[in-house]
């Protein structure tokens, strides 16, 4: 696929390597929440730098806010 | 969660702590003015790059398999040292995996020291209970890490 950027599929590969479903699902949820909040796939592929902590606790604490 | 400049000594910090822990358990005096260390049932380490064509391992898969076996072994009495957590893949995916793994380690209650360049992990450490950020400072005159305190 010349001329097309490729995704890394790190989470999918980690699943194939045998990481527990719990970890995979958690990682996927964290990634999806990040993509959904950050403006979709384009923002994911071309992320803008953000200050550490600027989005902390935005959705009530816990790991989903990172 | 240890962060800070490249070549600043983050990995050295992990190795120093690992060596001190192992020395203590072997009744070898630790190279420090004063040290108080718990006894661990395991010292589990993911440092370096284990990629190997012969073993069919990429940088990323070697880290993942290492972390998988560390998770299977670690107890609340274990010391876990992870260098460059969540590297070798897309930063967002690596950071998401790292957070998910850190939550497993937290649930187990083991003592984890990890280094990172991911801002997301630094943010995680600043908000998650039981997780603390620590940094190697940067000397912007000499363009190198500066360790203080």
Backbone of each chain as ProteinMPNN parsed JSONL, in Angstrom:
{"seq_chain_A": "XXXXXXXXXXXXXXXXXXXXXXXXXXXXXXXXXXXXXXXXXXXXXXXXXXXXXXXXXXXXXXXXXX", "coords_chain_A": {"N_chain_A": [[0.849, -1.191, 0.0], [1.337, 1.6, -1.157], [1.768, 5.024, -0.421], [-0.071, 5.269, 1.557], [-0.719, 5.816, 4.962], [0.104, 3.609, 7.659], [-1.646, 1.851, 10.247], [-0.78, 0.881, 13.651], [-1.773, -1.191, 15.203], [-1.235, -2.135, 17.752], [-2.644, -2.932, 20.087], [-4.225, -5.009, 19.167], [-2.256, -6.826, 18.414], [-1.091, -7.293, 20.868], [-3.132, -8.7, 22.013], [-3.139, -11.028, 20.478], [-0.725, -12.006, 21.354], [-1.36, -12.882, 23.798], [-2.099, -11.366, 26.04], [-4.309, -10.678, 28.771], [-7.897, -10.744, 28.293], [-9.187, -8.839, 29.757], [-7.291, -6.786, 30.119], [-6.868, -6.096, 27.462], [-9.416, -5.2, 26.67], [-9.728, -3.029, 28.375], [-7.612, -1.39, 27.533], [-8.436, -0.914, 24.939], [-10.819, 0.448, 25.36], [-9.829, 2.736, 26.608], [-8.342, 3.809, 24.533], [-10.323, 4.233, 22.573], [-11.955, 6.091, 23.882], [-10.291, 8.17, 23.971], [-9.9, 8.714, 21.254], [-12.525, 9.376, 20.528], [-12.973, 11.652, 22.064], [-11.003, 13.278, 21.195], [-11.465, 14.203, 18.604], [-11.742, 12.313, 16.59], [-10.525, 10.007, 14.031], [-8.659, 11.377, 12.477], [-7.479, 13.171, 14.231], [-6.334, 11.325, 15.894], [-4.42, 10.131, 14.283], [-2.882, 12.306, 13.723], [-1.904, 13.693, 16.171], [-2.213, 16.539, 18.352], [0.056, 18.291, 20.431], [-0.51, 18.193, 23.955], [-0.914, 19.748, 27.15], [0.316, 18.26, 30.134], [-2.001, 17.008, 32.409], [-3.938, 18.875, 31.805], [-6.326, 17.875, 31.09], [-7.074, 16.487, 33.205], [-9.073, 14.581, 35.422], [-11.389, 15.22, 34.128], [-13.62, 13.724, 33.53], [-14.576, 12.794, 35.901], [-12.637, 11.429, 37.343], [-10.423, 8.565, 37.957], [-8.994, 6.137, 35.691], [-9.906, 6.62, 33.144], [-9.707, 9.223, 32.56], [-7.316, 9.976, 31.591]], "CA_chain_A": [[0.0, 0.0, 0.0], [2.193, 2.785, -1.229], [1.043, 6.287, -0.341], [-1.08, 5.207, 2.628], [-0.105, 5.58, 6.276], [-0.387, 2.378, 8.274], [-1.882, 1.82, 11.692], [0.16, -0.008, 14.328], [-2.505, -2.359, 15.722], [-0.528, -2.636, 18.932], [-3.535, -3.604, 21.031], [-4.601, -6.285, 18.554], [-1.091, -7.72, 18.485], [-0.946, -7.678, 22.282], [-4.15, -9.732, 22.251], [-2.636, -12.266, 19.868], [0.402, -12.488, 22.167], [-1.894, -13.558, 24.984], [-2.474, -10.54, 27.187], [-5.664, -11.055, 29.184], [-8.993, -10.009, 27.659], [-9.474, -7.692, 30.624], [-6.336, -5.72, 29.799], [-7.111, -5.67, 26.079], [-10.655, -4.419, 26.638], [-9.447, -1.771, 29.067], [-6.761, -0.577, 26.653], [-9.246, -0.514, 23.792], [-11.758, 1.474, 25.837], [-9.047, 3.963, 26.832], [-7.97, 4.345, 23.221], [-11.528, 4.728, 21.906], [-12.439, 7.306, 24.535], [-9.346, 9.215, 23.568], [-10.186, 9.073, 19.858], [-13.836, 10.028, 20.478], [-12.888, 12.98, 22.649], [-9.97, 14.099, 20.551], [-11.808, 14.655, 17.261], [-11.81, 11.241, 15.601], [-9.343, 9.312, 13.527], [-7.652, 12.31, 11.969], [-6.738, 13.676, 15.395], [-5.544, 10.213, 16.411], [-3.252, 9.934, 13.422], [-2.077, 13.531, 13.746], [-2.229, 14.296, 17.466], [-1.618, 17.815, 18.746], [0.574, 18.199, 21.798], [-1.374, 18.73, 25.016], [-0.228, 19.876, 28.428], [0.012, 17.218, 31.104], [-2.916, 17.392, 33.474], [-4.928, 19.851, 31.373], [-7.594, 17.182, 30.934], [-7.19, 15.587, 34.342], [-10.312, 14.505, 36.188], [-12.461, 15.849, 33.365], [-14.848, 12.933, 33.541], [-14.903, 12.253, 37.211], [-11.555, 10.684, 37.975], [-10.145, 7.23, 37.456], [-8.019, 6.071, 34.608], [-10.456, 7.028, 31.856], [-9.528, 10.655, 32.321], [-5.944, 10.311, 31.203]], "C_chain_A": [[0.883, 1.239, 0.0], [1.329, 4.031, -1.177], [-0.023, 6.315, 0.731], [-0.367, 5.015, 3.963], [-0.703, 4.334, 6.927], [-0.608, 2.518, 9.764], [-0.953, 0.803, 12.331], [-0.486, -1.277, 14.866], [-1.839, -2.97, 16.947], [-1.425, -3.422, 19.881], [-3.958, -4.966, 20.48], [-3.459, -7.296, 18.641], [-0.897, -8.207, 19.922], [-1.953, -8.781, 22.624], [-3.667, -11.077, 21.692], [-1.511, -12.876, 20.707], [-0.059, -13.045, 23.509], [-2.134, -12.704, 26.201], [-3.943, -10.795, 27.504], [-6.712, -10.167, 28.507], [-9.312, -8.739, 28.443], [-8.575, -6.498, 30.262], [-6.607, -5.171, 28.399], [-8.353, -4.783, 26.0], [-10.455, -3.051, 27.277], [-8.641, -0.838, 28.164], [-7.582, -0.044, 25.481], [-10.218, 0.604, 24.199], [-11.032, 2.799, 26.048], [-8.709, 4.626, 25.507], [-9.193, 4.958, 22.537], [-12.036, 6.013, 22.542], [-11.553, 8.479, 24.146], [-9.646, 9.685, 22.143], [-11.496, 9.853, 19.786], [-13.752, 11.455, 20.981], [-11.972, 13.897, 21.851], [-10.255, 14.474, 19.106], [-11.689, 13.592, 16.193], [-10.462, 10.775, 15.098], [-8.251, 10.274, 13.074], [-6.8, 12.845, 13.122], [-5.86, 12.582, 15.992], [-4.267, 10.035, 15.593], [-2.32, 11.148, 13.44], [-2.331, 14.268, 15.047], [-1.524, 15.633, 17.675], [-1.08, 17.659, 20.156], [-0.396, 18.827, 22.798], [-0.582, 18.792, 26.297], [-0.624, 18.74, 29.355], [-0.956, 17.776, 32.137], [-3.999, 18.362, 33.036], [-6.304, 19.206, 31.252], [-7.842, 16.264, 32.128], [-8.557, 15.698, 34.996], [-11.504, 15.079, 35.429], [-13.755, 15.045, 33.431], [-15.001, 12.168, 34.853], [-13.838, 11.358, 37.817], [-11.388, 9.293, 37.41], [-9.301, 7.298, 36.205], [-8.573, 6.566, 33.281], [-10.171, 8.486, 31.548], [-8.144, 10.981, 31.803], [-5.845, 10.51, 29.707]], "O_chain_A": [[1.134, 1.841, 1.044], [0.278, 4.091, -1.814], [-0.796, 7.269, 0.817], [0.495, 4.145, 4.084], [-1.887, 4.048, 6.756], [0.139, 3.209, 10.458], [-0.395, -0.048, 11.638], [0.167, -2.315, 14.975], [-1.88, -4.184, 17.146], [-1.019, -4.454, 20.417], [-4.041, -5.948, 21.218], [-3.68, -8.476, 18.911], [-0.581, -9.372, 20.161], [-1.665, -9.677, 23.418], [-3.772, -12.115, 22.346], [-1.358, -14.096, 20.768], [0.734, -13.605, 24.266], [-2.351, -13.232, 27.291], [-4.732, -11.093, 26.608], [-6.455, -9.005, 28.191], [-9.661, -7.707, 27.87], [-9.04, -5.367, 30.12], [-6.582, -3.961, 28.172], [-8.341, -3.742, 25.344], [-10.953, -2.042, 26.778], [-8.947, 0.348, 28.046], [-7.447, 1.112, 25.082], [-10.406, 1.576, 23.468], [-11.555, 3.86, 25.708], [-8.781, 5.848, 25.374], [-9.119, 6.058, 21.99], [-12.491, 6.92, 21.846], [-12.006, 9.616, 24.013], [-9.649, 10.882, 21.856], [-11.588, 10.86, 19.083], [-14.366, 12.361, 20.418], [-12.14, 15.116, 21.833], [-9.375, 15.013, 18.434], [-11.551, 13.913, 15.013], [-9.413, 11.099, 15.654], [-7.063, 10.013, 13.266], [-5.579, 12.957, 13.014], [-4.785, 12.856, 16.526], [-3.185, 9.817, 16.137], [-1.118, 11.024, 13.201], [-2.913, 15.353, 15.038], [-0.392, 15.832, 17.235], [-1.684, 16.978, 20.985], [-1.018, 19.853, 22.523], [0.321, 17.984, 26.515], [-1.777, 18.309, 29.357], [-0.759, 18.868, 32.67], [-4.903, 18.653, 33.818], [-7.325, 19.892, 31.303], [-8.699, 15.381, 32.08], [-9.12, 16.787, 35.105], [-12.528, 15.391, 36.038], [-14.849, 15.609, 33.394], [-15.495, 11.041, 34.885], [-14.135, 10.593, 38.735], [-12.111, 8.885, 36.501], [-8.944, 8.375, 35.727], [-7.804, 6.899, 32.38], [-10.365, 8.94, 30.421], [-7.825, 12.152, 31.595], [-4.765, 10.799, 29.192]]}, "seq_chain_B": "XXXXXXXXXXXXXXXXXXXXXXXXXXXXXXXXXXXXXXXXXXXXXXXXXXXXXXXXXXXXXXXXXXXXXXXXXXXXXXXXXXXXXXXXXXXXXXXXXXXXXXXXXXXXXXXXXXXXXXXXXXXXXXXXXXXXXXXXXXXXXXXXXXXXX", "coords_chain_B": {"N_chain_B": [[6.295, 6.615, 38.616], [8.606, 7.398, 36.395], [9.962, 10.144, 34.729], [11.485, 12.355, 32.309], [14.411, 13.945, 30.789], [15.94, 12.528, 27.806], [18.754, 10.416, 28.048], [19.059, 11.102, 30.67], [19.151, 9.537, 32.92], [17.093, 7.85, 33.745], [16.723, 5.095, 33.242], [19.004, 4.168, 34.466], [18.355, 4.763, 37.07], [16.32, 2.885, 37.541], [17.787, 0.513, 37.28], [19.635, 0.819, 39.316], [18.001, 0.729, 41.568], [16.987, -1.849, 41.316], [19.344, -3.369, 41.532], [20.123, -2.649, 44.109], [18.023, -3.706, 45.571], [18.343, -6.447, 45.068], [20.9, -6.817, 46.062], [20.519, -6.287, 48.776], [18.933, -8.473, 49.46], [20.754, -10.423, 49.255], [22.368, -10.036, 51.31], [24.317, -8.15, 50.87], [25.991, -5.122, 51.354], [24.409, -2.016, 50.554], [25.16, 0.464, 48.113], [24.881, 3.209, 49.378], [24.275, 6.136, 51.381], [22.376, 5.809, 53.264], [19.985, 3.345, 53.575], [16.826, 1.762, 53.276], [15.239, -1.049, 52.728], [12.577, -3.116, 51.554], [11.992, -6.7, 51.74], [11.674, -8.538, 48.84], [9.56, -10.872, 47.074], [9.938, -11.401, 44.434], [12.016, -9.94, 41.941], [11.178, -8.331, 39.223], [11.751, -7.67, 35.845], [11.614, -5.518, 33.031], [13.622, -4.399, 30.911], [15.439, -2.885, 28.3], [15.947, -4.091, 24.904], [14.612, -6.823, 23.453], [14.392, -7.784, 20.921], [14.424, -10.199, 18.286], [15.284, -11.96, 15.465], [15.649, -14.69, 15.231], [14.147, -15.655, 17.356], [11.689, -14.853, 16.605], [10.719, -12.36, 17.49], [9.576, -9.091, 17.835], [10.496, -5.715, 18.766], [8.276, -4.693, 20.117], [6.662, -7.018, 20.575], [8.354, -8.533, 22.166], [8.476, -6.957, 24.49], [5.779, -7.057, 25.263], [5.366, -9.809, 25.751], [7.158, -10.186, 27.797], [6.036, -8.517, 29.771], [3.634, -9.798, 30.102], [4.416, -12.226, 31.269], [5.568, -11.225, 33.561], [3.326, -10.139, 34.819], [1.956, -12.484, 35.356], [3.505, -13.579, 37.31], [3.924, -11.707, 39.343], [3.369, -10.63, 42.701], [1.857, -9.103, 45.62], [4.092, -8.679, 47.016], [6.117, -8.146, 45.308], [8.755, -6.588, 43.375], [8.62, -4.564, 40.574], [10.136, -3.591, 37.63], [9.971, -1.483, 34.962], [11.104, -0.395, 31.949], [10.659, 2.33, 29.778], [7.765, 2.216, 29.31], [5.134, 1.034, 27.273], [6.187, 1.474, 24.71], [7.256, 1.105, 21.249], [5.064, 0.855, 19.641], [2.189, 2.552, 18.163], [1.984, 5.731, 19.707], [-0.446, 6.432, 21.134], [-1.778, 3.978, 21.348], [0.123, 2.456, 22.66], [0.286, 3.853, 25.065], [-2.305, 3.506, 26.033], [-2.345, 0.731, 26.394], [-0.328, 0.572, 28.282], [-1.453, 1.938, 30.475], [-3.594, 0.224, 31.027], [-2.171, -2.059, 31.773], [-0.764, -1.07, 33.971], [-2.859, -0.673, 35.707], [-3.566, -3.271, 36.271], [-1.282, -4.086, 37.634], [-1.459, -2.368, 39.811], [-3.779, -3.353, 40.978], [-2.855, -5.764, 41.849], [-1.114, -4.913, 43.735], [1.644, -4.704, 43.803], [4.975, -3.281, 43.962], [5.78, -0.95, 41.631], [8.115, 0.409, 39.42], [8.35, 2.552, 36.783], [9.559, 3.839, 33.691], [8.928, 6.548, 31.44], [8.138, 8.267, 28.345], [5.737, 9.084, 27.623], [3.27, 11.508, 27.683], [0.726, 10.967, 28.427], [0.915, 8.914, 30.291], [2.217, 10.213, 32.324], [0.256, 12.006, 33.03], [-1.635, 10.182, 33.884], [-0.317, 9.17, 36.123], [-0.413, 11.4, 37.685], [-3.014, 11.58, 38.476], [-4.053, 9.101, 39.25], [-4.767, 7.024, 42.027], [-2.33, 6.1, 44.4], [-0.241, 6.225, 42.658], [2.691, 7.83, 41.645], [4.406, 10.633, 40.303], [7.783, 11.099, 39.266], [10.717, 12.918, 38.516], [13.544, 13.297, 36.389], [15.586, 16.032, 36.316], [16.18, 18.688, 33.885], [19.063, 20.18, 32.714], [19.262, 23.079, 31.228], [21.342, 24.58, 30.334], [23.657, 23.072, 30.05], [22.555, 21.119, 28.557], [21.779, 18.537, 29.493], [20.692, 15.814, 31.611], [19.845, 16.462, 35.068], [20.349, 15.363, 38.174], [18.654, 15.684, 41.109], [18.149, 15.521, 44.568]], "CA_chain_B": [[6.41, 6.877, 37.184], [9.787, 8.257, 36.253], [10.088, 10.759, 33.417], [12.574, 13.332, 32.227], [15.114, 14.002, 29.508], [16.732, 11.419, 27.278], [20.111, 10.298, 28.62], [19.065, 11.781, 31.967], [19.396, 8.595, 34.009], [15.884, 7.144, 34.181], [16.994, 3.652, 33.229], [20.014, 3.934, 35.504], [17.633, 4.773, 38.349], [15.665, 1.579, 37.677], [18.802, -0.531, 37.487], [20.22, 1.026, 40.642], [17.044, 0.237, 42.562], [16.959, -3.311, 41.191], [20.587, -3.923, 42.092], [20.099, -2.45, 45.56], [17.07, -4.67, 46.132], [18.941, -7.787, 45.008], [22.041, -6.835, 46.981], [19.974, -6.408, 50.13], [18.45, -9.834, 49.689], [21.911, -11.302, 49.297], [23.157, -9.564, 52.447], [25.425, -7.311, 50.396], [25.697, -3.723, 51.676], [23.976, -1.204, 49.416], [25.982, 1.657, 47.922], [24.091, 4.404, 49.703], [24.569, 6.6, 52.734], [21.369, 5.236, 54.135], [19.0, 2.639, 52.739], [15.886, 0.899, 53.967], [14.571, -1.742, 51.62], [11.804, -4.295, 51.93], [12.385, -7.938, 51.061], [10.705, -8.853, 47.793], [9.567, -12.286, 46.681], [10.499, -11.422, 43.083], [12.383, -8.689, 41.287], [10.776, -8.62, 37.837], [12.34, -6.566, 35.091], [11.555, -5.409, 31.57], [14.531, -3.324, 30.513], [16.211, -3.227, 27.11], [15.236, -4.504, 23.7], [14.873, -8.261, 23.261], [13.979, -8.207, 19.584], [15.264, -11.267, 17.775], [14.741, -12.65, 14.292], [15.655, -16.128, 15.515], [13.062, -15.992, 18.285], [10.461, -14.287, 16.045], [10.254, -11.33, 18.41], [9.829, -7.682, 17.537], [10.676, -4.914, 19.988], [6.991, -4.613, 20.799], [6.183, -8.317, 21.082], [9.219, -8.95, 23.268], [8.019, -6.246, 25.69], [4.456, -7.548, 25.666], [5.503, -11.151, 26.329], [7.826, -9.998, 29.084], [5.074, -7.955, 30.726], [2.646, -10.845, 30.361], [4.948, -13.192, 32.242], [5.734, -10.502, 34.831], [1.991, -10.068, 35.437], [1.58, -13.818, 35.837], [4.351, -13.931, 38.449], [3.979, -10.676, 40.381], [2.456, -10.637, 43.849], [1.958, -7.8, 46.304], [5.434, -8.586, 47.619], [7.11, -8.106, 44.226], [9.253, -5.335, 42.799], [8.529, -4.637, 39.113], [10.841, -2.482, 36.994], [9.637, -1.465, 33.527], [11.708, 0.743, 31.271], [9.968, 2.785, 28.566], [6.494, 1.501, 29.24], [4.238, 1.385, 26.164], [6.876, 1.894, 23.484], [7.309, 0.097, 20.191], [3.846, 0.883, 18.832], [1.683, 3.929, 18.08], [1.997, 6.276, 21.067], [-1.738, 6.354, 21.824], [-2.063, 2.573, 21.663], [1.096, 2.046, 23.662], [-0.08, 4.468, 26.34], [-3.537, 2.845, 26.501], [-1.927, -0.584, 26.902], [0.465, 0.774, 29.504], [-2.372, 2.273, 31.569], [-4.327, -1.002, 31.368], [-1.226, -2.928, 32.489], [-0.484, -0.462, 35.283], [-4.015, -0.907, 36.574], [-3.443, -4.659, 36.744], [-0.22, -4.106, 38.654], [-1.998, -1.714, 41.005], [-4.739, -4.274, 41.602], [-2.047, -6.78, 42.53], [-0.499, -4.258, 44.88], [3.107, -4.783, 43.814], [5.678, -2.001, 43.814], [6.204, -0.811, 40.237], [8.795, 1.614, 38.972], [8.356, 2.538, 35.326], [9.967, 5.089, 33.053], [8.12, 6.817, 30.251], [8.132, 9.573, 27.677], [4.344, 9.359, 27.257], [2.581, 12.489, 28.531], [-0.5, 10.358, 28.947], [1.238, 8.156, 31.501], [2.521, 11.2, 33.366], [-1.058, 12.495, 33.471], [-2.221, 9.08, 34.651], [0.351, 9.113, 37.433], [-0.773, 12.582, 38.487], [-4.403, 11.499, 38.93], [-4.43, 7.792, 39.788], [-4.424, 6.814, 43.426], [-1.236, 5.161, 44.616], [0.779, 6.393, 41.621], [3.408, 9.08, 41.887], [5.376, 11.051, 39.301], [9.095, 11.554, 39.699], [11.372, 13.365, 37.292], [14.937, 13.691, 36.275], [15.56, 17.417, 35.828], [16.984, 18.981, 32.704], [19.932, 21.351, 32.817], [19.169, 23.599, 29.857], [22.592, 25.236, 29.934], [24.57, 22.02, 29.575], [21.76, 20.192, 27.744], [21.826, 17.184, 30.0], [19.891, 15.597, 32.807], [20.461, 16.872, 36.315], [19.651, 14.638, 39.243], [18.64, 16.385, 42.401], [17.304, 14.941, 45.619]], "C_chain_B": [[7.535, 7.877, 36.975], [9.845, 8.818, 34.841], [11.218, 11.78, 33.455], [13.359, 13.154, 30.94], [15.786, 12.685, 29.093], [18.14, 11.528, 27.832], [20.206, 10.919, 30.012], [19.254, 10.845, 33.147], [18.175, 7.857, 34.509], [16.132, 5.643, 34.275], [18.015, 3.294, 34.307], [19.352, 3.904, 36.876], [16.966, 3.416, 38.577], [16.688, 0.499, 38.005], [19.426, -0.417, 38.877], [19.307, 0.457, 41.719], [16.984, -1.294, 42.523], [18.183, -3.957, 41.813], [20.598, -3.797, 43.606], [19.175, -3.465, 46.212], [17.688, -6.063, 46.173], [20.131, -7.902, 45.955], [21.553, -7.042, 48.411], [19.586, -7.844, 50.433], [19.565, -10.862, 49.698], [22.853, -10.9, 50.42], [24.404, -8.796, 52.019], [25.078, -5.853, 50.73], [25.368, -2.916, 50.414], [24.833, 0.05, 49.339], [25.137, 2.905, 48.13], [24.46, 4.837, 51.11], [23.603, 5.979, 53.726], [20.338, 4.553, 53.245], [18.101, 1.783, 53.614], [15.051, 0.226, 52.884], [13.755, -2.918, 52.136], [12.399, -5.54, 51.277], [11.289, -8.281, 50.065], [10.712, -10.354, 47.522], [10.096, -12.456, 45.254], [10.96, -10.019, 42.713], [12.204, -8.943, 39.796], [11.082, -7.411, 36.959], [12.027, -6.646, 33.603], [12.366, -4.178, 31.176], [15.298, -3.783, 29.28], [15.329, -3.729, 25.987], [15.6, -5.948, 23.384], [14.507, -8.726, 21.86], [14.973, -9.21, 19.009], [14.592, -11.923, 16.583], [14.63, -14.134, 14.596], [14.477, -16.533, 16.402], [11.725, -15.434, 17.805], [9.864, -13.225, 16.969], [10.578, -9.94, 17.877], [10.074, -6.959, 18.859], [9.386, -4.943, 20.805], [6.567, -5.965, 21.385], [7.06, -8.826, 22.221], [8.791, -8.274, 24.568], [6.695, -6.818, 26.19], [4.565, -8.924, 26.334], [6.186, -11.085, 27.696], [6.826, -9.525, 30.14], [4.004, -8.983, 31.082], [3.174, -11.823, 31.414], [5.212, -12.516, 33.594], [4.396, -10.432, 35.575], [1.594, -11.411, 36.04], [2.336, -14.17, 37.119], [4.189, -12.991, 39.635], [2.935, -10.889, 41.479], [2.588, -9.28, 44.529], [3.304, -7.615, 47.001], [6.521, -8.376, 46.568], [7.534, -6.68, 43.882], [9.253, -5.495, 41.284], [9.18, -3.392, 38.527], [10.584, -2.525, 35.496], [10.213, -0.203, 32.9], [10.899, 1.069, 30.01], [8.649, 2.052, 28.369], [5.663, 1.995, 28.051], [4.942, 1.891, 24.924], [6.767, 0.807, 22.43], [6.045, -0.008, 19.37], [3.366, 2.332, 18.753], [1.547, 4.491, 19.493], [0.662, 6.136, 21.806], [-2.077, 4.921, 22.221], [-1.13, 2.076, 22.758], [0.728, 2.592, 25.033], [-1.337, 3.817, 26.905], [-3.206, 1.471, 27.079], [-1.18, -0.436, 28.229], [-0.441, 1.084, 30.689], [-3.129, 1.011, 32.004], [-3.43, -1.959, 32.16], [-0.939, -2.381, 33.886], [-1.65, -0.693, 36.24], [-4.017, -2.339, 37.106], [-2.39, -4.756, 37.849], [-0.714, -3.468, 39.948], [-2.947, -2.638, 41.744], [-3.993, -5.363, 42.37], [-1.356, -6.2, 43.76], [1.009, -4.355, 44.917], [3.716, -3.384, 43.641], [6.249, -1.921, 42.4], [6.965, 0.49, 40.062], [8.883, 1.528, 37.465], [8.866, 3.865, 34.82], [9.095, 5.298, 31.823], [8.46, 8.162, 29.639], [6.698, 9.95, 27.313], [3.718, 10.364, 28.215], [1.334, 11.873, 29.16], [-0.232, 9.554, 30.222], [1.608, 9.087, 32.654], [1.208, 11.749, 33.925], [-1.756, 11.43, 34.31], [-1.63, 9.046, 36.066], [-0.059, 10.285, 38.314], [-2.191, 12.483, 39.022], [-4.742, 10.177, 39.611], [-3.942, 7.637, 41.225], [-3.286, 5.795, 43.547], [-0.147, 5.238, 43.561], [1.388, 7.782, 41.764], [4.356, 9.371, 40.729], [6.702, 11.405, 39.952], [9.869, 11.904, 38.444], [12.863, 13.554, 37.471], [14.895, 15.102, 35.689], [16.419, 17.584, 34.587], [17.764, 20.273, 32.926], [19.995, 21.978, 31.43], [20.363, 24.462, 29.459], [23.522, 24.189, 29.334], [23.87, 20.955, 28.743], [21.913, 18.747, 28.193], [20.978, 17.063, 31.27], [20.631, 16.035, 34.058], [19.668, 16.195, 37.432], [19.768, 15.401, 40.547], [17.737, 15.614, 43.341], [16.84, 13.533, 45.414]], "O_chain_B": [[7.423, 9.049, 37.335], [9.785, 8.068, 33.867], [11.82, 12.029, 34.499], [13.018, 12.318, 30.103], [16.143, 11.855, 29.929], [18.645, 12.629, 28.053], [21.3, 11.229, 30.482], [19.493, 11.304, 34.264], [18.21, 7.286, 35.599], [15.789, 5.007, 35.271], [17.907, 2.261, 34.969], [19.737, 3.118, 37.741], [17.036, 2.863, 39.674], [16.477, -0.324, 38.896], [19.709, -1.423, 39.528], [19.759, -0.204, 42.653], [16.937, -1.95, 43.564], [18.083, -4.956, 42.525], [21.024, -4.713, 44.31], [19.489, -4.02, 47.265], [17.579, -6.774, 47.173], [20.348, -8.945, 46.573], [22.095, -7.858, 49.157], [19.868, -8.367, 51.511], [19.369, -12.012, 50.091], [23.994, -11.36, 50.481], [25.417, -8.795, 52.719], [23.977, -5.4, 50.416], [25.968, -3.112, 49.358], [25.192, 0.631, 50.362], [24.732, 3.566, 47.173], [24.898, 4.029, 51.929], [23.957, 5.667, 54.863], [19.876, 5.138, 52.265], [18.558, 1.157, 54.571], [14.252, 0.875, 52.21], [14.184, -3.631, 53.043], [13.219, -5.435, 50.364], [10.109, -8.31, 50.415], [11.726, -11.027, 47.71], [10.63, -13.507, 44.902], [10.357, -9.029, 43.128], [12.98, -9.676, 39.182], [10.721, -6.28, 37.285], [12.158, -7.704, 32.987], [11.846, -3.064, 31.12], [15.752, -4.925, 29.213], [14.106, -3.78, 26.116], [16.754, -6.256, 23.084], [14.329, -9.922, 21.628], [16.183, -9.1, 19.206], [13.456, -12.388, 16.682], [13.63, -14.767, 14.257], [13.887, -17.599, 16.229], [10.728, -15.531, 18.52], [8.655, -13.198, 17.2], [11.719, -9.654, 17.514], [9.882, -7.527, 19.934], [9.4, -5.184, 22.012], [6.164, -6.046, 22.545], [6.566, -9.478, 23.141], [8.741, -8.912, 25.619], [6.514, -7.035, 27.389], [3.931, -9.171, 27.36], [5.841, -11.822, 28.619], [6.774, -10.056, 31.25], [3.528, -9.033, 32.217], [2.453, -12.196, 32.34], [5.097, -13.15, 34.642], [4.332, -10.636, 36.787], [0.974, -11.468, 37.102], [1.858, -14.971, 37.922], [4.299, -13.409, 40.788], [1.794, -11.271, 41.221], [3.337, -8.415, 44.072], [3.613, -6.537, 47.508], [7.709, -8.42, 46.886], [6.789, -5.718, 44.069], [9.821, -6.455, 40.763], [8.82, -2.27, 38.884], [10.941, -3.499, 34.832], [9.853, 0.914, 33.274], [10.507, 0.167, 29.27], [8.455, 1.354, 27.374], [5.505, 3.198, 27.842], [4.362, 2.659, 24.157], [6.248, -0.278, 22.692], [5.949, -0.864, 18.491], [4.054, 3.24, 19.222], [1.047, 3.804, 20.384], [0.643, 5.761, 22.978], [-2.603, 4.682, 23.308], [-1.549, 1.362, 23.669], [0.838, 1.892, 26.039], [-1.434, 3.598, 28.113], [-3.726, 1.092, 28.128], [-1.377, -1.211, 29.165], [-0.233, 0.561, 31.784], [-3.286, 0.757, 33.198], [-3.886, -2.596, 33.11], [-0.879, -3.133, 34.859], [-1.449, -0.886, 37.439], [-4.417, -2.59, 38.243], [-2.592, -5.426, 38.862], [-0.429, -3.957, 41.041], [-2.933, -2.708, 42.972], [-4.453, -5.822, 43.415], [-1.052, -6.921, 44.711], [1.61, -4.114, 45.964], [3.042, -2.442, 43.227], [7.099, -2.726, 42.019], [6.514, 1.547, 40.502], [9.418, 0.563, 36.919], [8.637, 4.902, 35.441], [8.587, 4.341, 31.24], [8.986, 9.061, 30.295], [6.465, 11.022, 26.754], [3.638, 10.112, 29.418], [0.946, 12.218, 30.276], [-1.067, 9.525, 31.126], [1.342, 8.784, 33.817], [1.065, 11.933, 35.134], [-2.388, 11.738, 35.321], [-2.347, 8.911, 37.057], [-0.055, 10.179, 39.54], [-2.551, 13.226, 39.935], [-5.629, 10.135, 40.464], [-2.845, 8.07, 41.577], [-3.289, 4.762, 42.878], [0.771, 4.419, 43.556], [0.686, 8.771, 41.974], [5.029, 8.47, 40.229], [6.738, 11.945, 41.058], [9.699, 11.255, 37.412], [13.358, 13.915, 38.539], [14.236, 15.333, 34.675], [17.266, 16.746, 34.276], [17.201, 21.311, 33.275], [20.697, 21.476, 30.552], [20.387, 25.015, 28.359], [24.097, 24.385, 28.263], [24.5, 20.005, 28.278], [22.146, 17.85, 27.382], [20.607, 18.053, 31.901], [21.86, 15.995, 34.121], [18.472, 16.433, 37.601], [20.865, 15.714, 41.01], [16.684, 15.116, 42.943], [16.129, 12.988, 46.259]]}, "name": "protein", "num_of_chains": 2, "seq": "XXXXXXXXXXXXXXXXXXXXXXXXXXXXXXXXXXXXXXXXXXXXXXXXXXXXXXXXXXXXXXXXXXXXXXXXXXXXXXXXXXXXXXXXXXXXXXXXXXXXXXXXXXXXXXXXXXXXXXXXXXXXXXXXXXXXXXXXXXXXXXXXXXXXXXXXXXXXXXXXXXXXXXXXXXXXXXXXXXXXXXXXXXXXXXXXXXXXXXXXXXXXXXXXXXXXXXX"}
